Amino acid sequence: MRDLVDAIRPLLNSVMSDIGVQESDWNNLLASSTDSAFADVAMPCHSLSKVLRKAPNTIADEILESLGSTMEGLCQVSSINGFLNFSADSDWLSELLQEALIDDRLRVSTEKSRVIVIDYSSPNVAKHMHVGHLRSTVIGDALNRMLTHKGHRVVPENHIGDWGTPFGMLIEHLIDMGIDSDSQNIDLSTFYSDARAKFDSDSEFSSRSRARVVRMQSSEPETIELWQMLVDRSLIHFNEVYQRMGVLLTNDDLAGESKYESALPGIVNKLAERGLLEESDGAKVVYLDGWKNREGEPLPLIIQKADGGYNYATSDLACILDRIENVGSRDLLYIVGAEQAQHFAMVFEVARNAGFMDEGVNAIHVPFGLVMGIDGKKLASRTGGAVHLNDLLIEAVERADAIVAEKNPQLSNQERSEVAKMLGIGAIKYADLSTDRSNNYTFEWEKMLSFDGNTAPYLQYAHARICSIFSKDEIDRNSTLDAEIILVHEREISLARALIGYPEALDTACSSHSPHKLATQLHVIAQAFGSFYEICPVLNAEDKTKISRLALCDLTARTLQTGLELLGIDSPQRM
């Protein structure tokens, strides 16, 4: 509980000074308790034994005695087994809740604004988006929302794969299909695989494809027109998926490989000028100290291949230079799978060695694990191929629709359709975002659509339940803004503690680039509300208590709605 730690620290400082302990010796010991059953904040005194040459129990007892009534009105203090335990006073909790009640931001502060580039999603042109794009897209979108909420100017960049040697075969395949003007007729589900199969089996086609690459790189008008058709058709598909998912990406956020194509020769020249380039089997590479392959040999970062083509690293270096010099960012986040950790580590080191990034630039790879099937393998379709993301989203809404129809048959068709979309899409996104991004997670329909456990439907239902409390008696939620919150029952106090933790959870989620930190706190809040509502009457309570509990309900609903919104998830008012 950060707020309590901050309140305790100055009061404790004078006492610790009096007994001969410097702030540097105890400051880091004071922290939120690992077990809220004992206390909200705890301070172990064991390390102080070396300073004071006394037993931890004795030290804790002496500090407690010295504190006297210092903490009165703030917290209750106890000494147990060499620990000082601090439990927040209900009146102090009430004061913080009162602040949150009248604050549109729910006590979430803003930070000094920075320009933060977030590289995420990054599908490939001429291919369907698949489940492999899910995590990058939803994690990137959540970080975009959260960091914007904290006051930063976020620049999302969708680094789509829209350039390179494969486009030679794709354009030739397009010509063979007789499509020269209407890109709507391209079937992305099979287009790339069909072109690849032809390239591998037909030598004449592969020769044409290689020649087409040269014509594309020379900006031949006919070839560029066909290339643009492929890009345009792909963007229709990408935007359909993004709209269905409810993410913020638009065409304005595109920063594909083609954007940096003209800059790549300059990157090679800059690295050569710095004396970083070496030749290896005709390719231009950079060798970095300490990087070795499995055989123990120096591991090169390939900048330009022997045939003159450029590698992913070259494009990434051009991105870094552009984002620093032209976008004006000093904070670069790359939401890319964990398997690319080595690649980004090497690219960032080369960028620093080349002078592209100084020490003030934070280039951070934000890795994530895989989406697994219930068989323990990487999630795949029944045929073993990649699961199309659009199909997954459609199925989620269909499954949610059936659940909503069963749970609340009184909803109109339109209401049911809207709720089903919120639940289905929310379930998929929350299952991802509630998982520590560094871990794999298992995709399970039944679990993620359940109204029990740490799921989107559970949180959404808690929000809808609160909305129904106000609608049932036609109570204006704004009427609670000046309410006096009185915390008496232990369930009220538990809910208060959960709500107080929201700003800290959001800050931690932003600083660690880990949306699950926020999701976890929202689940804690929903659980605490469920326990509160089960025991503590709201509408049937006496006037003063009723108003206080209505204020608690309103604050809970606002917190859940705002928190879910920052994760990119909608909150229905009826379910």
C-alpha positions in Angstrom: 0.0 0.0 0.0 2.1 2.9 -1.4 0.0 5.6 0.1 0.4 4.3 3.6 4.1 3.8 3.2 4.4 7.4 2.0 2.4 8.6 5.0 4.3 6.6 7.6 7.9 7.4 6.3 8.2 11.0 7.6 6.6 10.1 10.9 8.9 7.2 11.4 12.0 9.1 10.4 12.4 11.2 13.6 11.9 8.1 15.8 14.5 6.1 13.9 17.0 9.0 14.1 16.5 9.3 17.8 17.5 5.6 18.3 20.5 6.0 16.1 19.4 4.5 12.8 20.1 6.4 9.6 17.4 6.7 7.0 19.6 4.8 4.5 19.5 1.8 6.9 15.8 1.5 7.2 14.1 3.4 4.3 14.1 0.4 2.0 12.8 -1.9 4.7 9.4 -0.2 4.9 7.1 -1.7 2.3 3.7 -3.1 1.6 3.1 -6.3 3.5 3.3 -9.6 1.7 0.4 -10.8 3.8 -2.4 -8.4 4.1 -4.0 -10.6 6.9 -1.3 -9.3 9.2 -0.8 -5.8 8.1 -1.0 -3.3 5.2 2.7 -2.2 5.6 5.5 -4.0 7.4 9.1 -3.3 8.3 11.4 -6.2 9.3 14.0 -5.1 11.9 16.4 -8.0 11.5 19.0 -6.2 9.4 19.0 -3.4 12.0 20.6 -5.8 14.5 24.0 -5.2 12.9 23.5 -1.4 13.4 22.1 -1.4 17.0 23.6 -4.7 18.2 20.2 -5.8 19.6 17.8 -8.5 18.8 15.2 -7.8 16.1 12.3 -8.3 18.7 13.9 -5.7 21.0 14.4 -3.2 18.3 10.8 -3.5 17.0 9.5 -3.2 20.6 11.6 -0.1 21.2 10.5 1.6 18.0 6.9 0.8 18.9 7.3 2.4 22.3 9.0 5.5 20.9 6.2 6.0 18.3 3.7 6.4 21.1 0.6 8.1 19.6 2.4 9.4 16.5 0.5 7.2 14.1 -2.9 7.9 15.7 -5.6 8.5 13.0 -3.3 7.0 10.4 -2.7 3.4 11.3 -2.5 0.8 14.1 1.1 -0.4 14.9 2.2 -3.6 16.4 5.4 -5.5 17.0 5.5 -9.2 16.2 8.6 -11.4 15.9 10.9 -8.6 14.9 8.5 -7.0 12.5 6.7 -3.7 12.8 3.2 -4.0 11.4 1.1 -1.1 10.3 -2.6 -1.5 9.6 -4.4 1.5 8.0 -7.0 3.2 10.1 -10.5 3.2 8.7 -10.8 7.0 8.9 -7.6 7.5 6.9 -9.0 5.1 4.3 -12.2 7.0 4.2 -10.3 10.2 3.5 -8.5 8.7 0.5 -11.8 7.3 -0.8 -13.4 10.8 -0.5 -10.6 12.2 -2.7 -11.1 9.5 -5.3 -14.9 10.0 -5.2 -14.6 13.6 -6.5 -11.7 13.0 -8.8 -12.3 12.1 -12.4 -8.9 10.4 -12.5 -9.5 8.3 -9.3 -6.4 9.7 -7.7 -4.2 8.7 -10.6 -1.5 11.3 -11.1 0.0 12.4 -14.4 3.7 12.3 -15.1 6.0 14.7 -16.9 5.1 14.1 -20.5 7.5 12.1 -22.7 7.2 11.1 -26.4 7.0 7.3 -26.3 7.1 5.2 -29.5 5.4 1.8 -29.2 6.1 -0.6 -32.0 3.4 -3.3 -32.0 1.1 -5.6 -34.0 3.2 -5.7 -37.2 1.3 -8.1 -39.5 2.6 -9.0 -42.9 1.1 -7.8 -46.2 -0.6 -10.5 -48.3 -1.2 -12.7 -45.3 -4.1 -13.1 -42.8 -3.5 -11.9 -39.3 -3.2 -14.9 -37.1 -3.2 -15.7 -33.4 0.5 -14.9 -33.4 -0.4 -11.2 -33.7 -2.8 -11.3 -30.8 -0.4 -10.7 -27.9 1.6 -7.9 -29.6 -1.6 -6.1 -30.6 -3.4 -6.2 -27.3 -0.4 -5.6 -25.1 0.7 -2.7 -27.3 -2.8 -1.3 -27.3 -3.1 -1.5 -23.5 0.3 0.2 -23.0 -0.7 2.9 -25.4 -3.9 3.6 -23.4 -2.2 3.4 -20.0 0.8 5.6 -20.8 -1.4 8.1 -22.6 -3.6 8.2 -19.4 -0.4 9.0 -17.4 0.1 12.1 -19.5 2.6 10.9 -22.2 2.4 11.5 -25.9 2.3 8.0 -27.3 3.2 7.4 -30.9 2.0 4.0 -32.0 3.9 2.5 -35.0 2.6 -0.5 -36.8 5.8 -1.8 -38.5 4.0 -4.0 -41.1 5.9 -6.3 -43.4 5.3 -4.5 -46.7 8.6 -4.7 -48.5 11.4 -7.2 -49.4 12.2 -10.1 -51.7 8.9 -12.1 -51.1 7.0 -9.4 -53.0 8.6 -10.4 -56.2 6.8 -13.7 -56.1 3.6 -12.2 -54.7 3.4 -9.6 -57.5 4.1 -12.3 -60.2 1.4 -14.5 -58.7 -1.0 -11.5 -58.8 -0.2 -11.1 -62.5 -0.7 -14.9 -63.2 -4.1 -14.7 -61.5 -5.1 -12.0 -64.0 -5.8 -9.4 -61.3 -4.5 -6.1 -62.5 -7.0 -3.5 -61.2 -9.4 -4.9 -58.5 -7.5 -5.9 -55.4 -10.8 -6.9 -53.7 -10.5 -10.3 -55.4 -7.4 -11.3 -53.6 -8.0 -14.1 -51.1 -5.5 -13.6 -48.4 -6.2 -16.9 -46.7 -4.3 -18.8 -49.4 -2.5 -16.1 -51.5 0.9 -16.2 -49.9 1.1 -20.0 -49.5 0.0 -20.5 -53.2 2.7 -18.0 -54.3 5.3 -19.7 -52.2 4.4 -23.2 -53.5 4.7 -22.0 -57.1 8.0 -20.3 -56.4 9.4 -23.5 -54.9 8.2 -25.8 -57.7 8.4 -23.6 -60.9 11.8 -22.4 -61.9 10.5 -20.1 -64.6 8.2 -18.4 -62.0 11.0 -18.1 -59.5 13.2 -16.5 -62.1 10.4 -14.0 -63.0 9.9 -13.3 -59.3 13.6 -12.5 -58.7 13.5 -10.1 -61.7 10.4 -8.5 -60.3 12.2 -7.7 -57.1 14.8 -5.7 -59.0 12.0 -3.8 -60.8 10.3 -3.1 -57.5 13.5 -1.8 -56.0 13.9 0.4 -59.0 10.4 1.8 -58.4 9.1 0.7 -61.8 5.6 2.3 -62.0 3.7 -0.9 -63.1 5.3 -2.9 -60.3 4.7 -0.3 -57.6 1.1 -0.1 -58.7 0.7 -3.9 -58.2 2.6 -3.7 -54.9 0.2 -1.0 -53.7 -2.8 -3.1 -54.6 -1.5 -5.9 -52.3 -0.9 -3.4 -49.5 -4.3 -1.8 -49.9 -6.1 -5.1 -49.9 -4.2 -6.2 -46.8 -5.0 -2.9 -45.0 -8.7 -3.6 -45.5 -8.2 -6.9 -43.7 -6.0 -5.4 -40.9 -8.5 -2.7 -40.2 -11.3 -5.1 -40.1 -9.5 -7.1 -37.4 -8.5 -3.9 -35.5 -12.0 -2.6 -35.5 -13.4 -5.9 -34.3 -10.8 -6.1 -31.6 -11.5 -2.5 -30.5 -7.8 -1.4 -30.7 -6.6 2.1 -31.5 -4.5 1.4 -34.5 -5.4 3.1 -37.8 -3.7 3.7 -41.2 -2.2 6.8 -39.6 0.0 4.6 -37.5 1.5 2.6 -40.3 5.3 2.6 -40.4 6.0 -0.3 -42.6 9.3 -1.6 -43.9 8.7 0.4 -47.2 8.9 3.6 -45.2 12.5 3.0 -44.4 13.7 1.4 -47.7 15.3 4.6 -49.0 17.2 5.1 -45.7 18.9 1.6 -45.7 21.9 2.5 -47.9 22.6 5.4 -45.5 22.5 3.1 -42.5 25.2 0.9 -44.2 27.3 4.0 -44.9 27.0 5.3 -41.4 28.1 1.9 -39.9 31.0 1.8 -42.4 32.1 5.3 -41.4 32.1 4.2 -37.8 34.4 1.3 -38.7 31.8 -1.2 -37.5 31.2 -3.2 -40.7 33.1 -6.3 -41.7 32.7 -8.7 -44.6 31.7 -12.3 -44.1 31.1 -14.6 -47.1 30.2 -11.5 -49.2 27.8 -10.1 -46.7 28.3 -6.9 -44.6 28.0 -7.6 -40.9 28.8 -6.3 -37.5 30.5 -8.4 -34.9 29.8 -7.5 -31.3 32.0 -8.5 -28.3 30.6 -11.4 -26.3 28.1 -12.6 -28.9 28.7 -16.2 -30.1 26.8 -18.8 -31.9 26.2 -22.4 -30.7 29.6 -23.5 -32.0 31.3 -20.7 -29.9 32.2 -18.7 -33.0 31.6 -14.9 -33.2 27.9 -14.2 -34.0 27.4 -11.6 -36.8 24.5 -9.2 -37.1 23.9 -9.2 -40.8 23.4 -5.7 -42.3 23.5 -6.3 -46.0 23.4 -9.8 -47.6 25.8 -11.0 -50.2 23.2 -10.4 -52.9 22.9 -6.8 -51.9 19.6 -7.2 -50.1 19.1 -5.8 -46.6 18.2 -7.6 -43.4 15.7 -7.0 -40.6 18.4 -5.5 -38.5 19.1 -2.8 -41.1 15.4 -1.8 -41.1 15.3 -1.8 -37.3 18.4 0.5 -37.2 16.7 2.9 -39.6 13.6 2.8 -37.4 15.6 3.8 -34.4 17.3 6.7 -36.2 14.0 8.0 -37.5 12.2 7.7 -34.2 14.9 9.6 -32.4 15.7 12.3 -35.0 12.3 12.8 -36.7 9.6 11.7 -34.1 11.6 13.2 -31.3 11.3 10.2 -29.0 13.8 9.1 -26.3 11.6 6.1 -25.2 11.2 3.2 -27.7 9.2 0.2 -26.8 9.1 -2.9 -29.0 6.2 -5.3 -28.2 7.7 -8.4 -29.9 7.8 -12.0 -28.9 10.4 -13.3 -26.5 12.1 -15.3 -29.3 13.4 -12.0 -30.7 15.3 -11.1 -27.5 18.7 -11.7 -29.0 18.0 -9.8 -32.2 16.9 -6.7 -30.3 19.8 -6.9 -27.8 22.2 -6.9 -30.7 20.4 -4.2 -32.7 20.3 -1.9 -29.7 24.0 -2.5 -29.0 24.9 -1.7 -32.6 22.8 1.4 -32.5 24.6 2.7 -29.4 28.0 1.8 -30.9 27.1 3.7 -34.1 26.0 6.8 -32.1 22.4 6.5 -33.1 21.4 6.2 -29.4 23.0 8.1 -26.6 22.7 7.1 -22.9 19.5 9.1 -22.6 17.6 6.9 -25.0 15.6 4.0 -23.5 15.1 1.3 -26.2 13.3 -1.5 -24.5 12.2 -4.9 -25.9 9.0 -5.8 -24.2 8.8 -9.6 -24.8 5.9 -12.0 -24.4 5.3 -15.7 -24.4 3.2 -17.9 -26.6 -0.5 -18.6 -26.9 -0.8 -22.4 -26.2 -3.6 -24.9 -27.0 -5.0 -27.2 -24.4 -2.8 -29.9 -25.9 0.3 -28.0 -24.5 1.4 -27.1 -28.0 1.4 -23.7 -29.7 -2.2 -22.9 -30.6 -3.0 -24.1 -34.1 -6.0 -24.8 -36.3 -7.4 -28.3 -36.8 -5.3 -28.6 -39.9 -2.2 -27.6 -38.0 -1.9 -24.2 -39.5 -2.0 -20.8 -37.9 -5.4 -19.8 -36.4 -6.8 -16.7 -38.2 -7.3 -14.0 -35.7 -10.5 -12.7 -37.3 -12.0 -16.2 -37.1 -11.1 -16.4 -33.4 -12.7 -13.0 -32.6 -15.9 -14.0 -34.5 -16.1 -17.3 -32.6 -15.6 -15.5 -29.3 -18.6 -13.2 -29.9 -20.8 -16.2 -31.1 -19.9 -18.1 -27.9 -20.6 -15.1 -25.8 -23.9 -14.5 -27.5 -25.1 -18.0 -26.6 -24.1 -17.4 -22.9 -25.8 -14.0 -22.7 -29.0 -15.4 -24.3 -29.1 -18.1 -21.7 -28.3 -15.9 -18.7 -30.6 -13.0 -19.6 -33.3 -13.9 -22.2 -35.0 -10.6 -21.4 -32.4 -8.6 -23.3 -33.5 -7.4 -26.8 -31.6 -8.7 -29.8 -29.7 -5.5 -30.1 -28.8 -5.4 -26.4 -27.7 -9.0 -26.5 -25.6 -8.4 -29.6 -23.8 -5.5 -28.0 -23.2 -7.3 -24.7 -22.0 -10.4 -26.5 -19.4 -8.4 -28.4 -18.2 -6.7 -25.2 -18.0 -10.1 -23.4 -16.5 -12.1 -26.3 -13.8 -9.6 -27.3 -13.2 -8.7 -23.7 -12.7 -12.3 -22.7 -10.0 -12.9 -25.4 -8.2 -9.6 -24.5 -8.4 -10.1 -20.8 -7.2 -13.7 -20.9 -4.0 -12.4 -22.5 -3.6 -9.2 -20.5 -4.2 -10.8 -17.1 -1.3 -13.2 -17.7 2.2 -12.1 -17.0 3.4 -11.3 -20.5 6.7 -13.1 -20.0 4.8 -16.4 -19.6 3.0 -18.6 -22.1 -0.7 -19.1 -21.4 -3.3 -21.7 -22.5 -6.2 -20.6 -24.7 -9.4 -22.1 -23.1 -12.8 -21.0 -24.2 -14.6 -22.2 -21.1 -12.2 -20.6 -18.7 -11.9 -17.2 -20.4 -15.7 -16.9 -20.9 -16.5 -18.0 -17.3 -18.3 -15.6 -14.9 -16.1 -17.0 -12.2 -12.4 -16.5 -11.6 -10.0 -13.9 -13.0 -11.9 -13.3 -16.2 -13.3 -10.3 -18.2 -16.9 -11.5 -17.7 -16.4 -11.7 -13.9 -15.2 -8.1 -13.8 -17.8 -6.9 -16.4 -20.6 -8.6 -14.4 -19.4 -6.8 -11.2 -19.7 -3.5 -13.0 -23.1 -4.3 -14.5 -24.4 -5.5 -11.0 -23.5 -2.1 -9.6 -25.2 -0.2 -12.4 -28.3 -2.3 -11.7 -28.2 -1.1 -8.0 -28.6 2.5 -9.1 -31.1 1.8 -11.9 -33.3 -0.3 -9.7 -34.2 2.6 -7.5 -33.5 5.2 -10.2 -30.7 6.8 -8.1 -28.6 9.4 -9.8 -25.0 8.3 -9.4 -23.8 11.9 -9.2 -25.8 12.2 -6.0 -23.0 10.2 -4.2 -20.2 12.6 -5.1 -20.5 14.6 -1.8 -21.3 11.5 0.3 -19.5 10.8 3.5 -17.9 7.4 3.3 -18.1 5.6 6.6 -16.1 2.3 7.0 -17.3 0.1 9.8 -17.8 -3.4 8.5 -14.7 -5.4 7.7 -16.0 -6.0 4.2 -16.3 -2.3 3.6 -12.7 -1.8 4.9 -11.4 -4.6 2.6 -13.1 -3.0 -0.4 -11.6 0.3 0.6 -8.1 -1.2 0.7 -8.6 -2.7 -2.8 -9.8 0.6 -4.2 -6.9 2.5 -2.7 -4.5 0.2 -4.4 -5.7 1.1 -7.9 -3.4 4.1 -8.7 -0.3 2.1 -7.5 -1.2 -0.9 -9.6 -1.6 1.3 -12.7 1.7 3.0 -12.1 3.4 -0.4 -11.6 1.8 -1.7 -14.8 3.1 1.3 -16.7 6.7 1.3 -15.3 7.1 -2.4 -15.8 5.2 -2.5 -19.1 3.1 -5.3 -17.6 -0.7 -4.8 -18.0 -1.4 -7.9 -15.8 -0.4 -5.7 -12.8 -3.5 -3.6 -13.4 -5.7 -6.6 -14.3 -4.8 -8.3 -11.1 -5.8 -5.3 -9.0 -9.1 -5.0 -10.9 -9.8 -8.6 -10.0 -9.0 -7.9 -6.4 -11.4 -5.0 -6.4 -14.2 -7.1 -8.0 -13.6 -9.9 -5.5 -13.7 -7.4 -2.6 -16.9 -5.9 -4.0 -18.5 -9.3 -4.3 -17.7 -10.1 -0.6 -19.0 -6.7 0.4 -22.2 -6.9 -1.5 -22.9 -10.4 -0.2 -22.9 -9.3 3.5 -23.5 -5.5 3.5 -27.0 -4.3 2.4 -27.0 -1.3 0.2 -30.5 -0.2 -0.8 -32.0 -1.5 2.5 -29.5 0.1 4.8 -30.3 3.1 7.0 -29.9 6.5 5.3 -26.4 7.5 6.4 -25.1 4.0 5.8 -27.0 3.7 2.5 -25.5 6.8 1.1 -22.0 5.7 2.2 -22.4 2.3 0.6 -23.9 3.8 -2.6 -20.7 5.9 -2.8 -18.6 2.8 -2.4 -20.5 1.1 -5.1 -20.2 4.1 -7.5 -16.5 4.4 -6.9 -16.0 0.6 -7.5 -18.0 0.8 -10.7 -16.0 3.8 -12.0 -12.7 2.1 -11.1 -13.6 -1.1 -12.8 -14.9 0.7 -15.9 -11.8 3.0 -16.1 -9.4 0.2 -15.5 -11.0 -2.1 -18.0 -11.0 0.8 -20.5 -7.3 1.2 -20.1 -6.9 -2.5 -21.0 -9.1 -1.8 -24.1 -12.1 -3.7 -22.7 -15.7 -2.4 -22.6 -18.0 -2.6 -19.5 -21.7 -3.3 -20.2 -24.3 -1.7 -17.9 -26.6 -4.7 -18.3 -25.8 -8.3 -18.6 
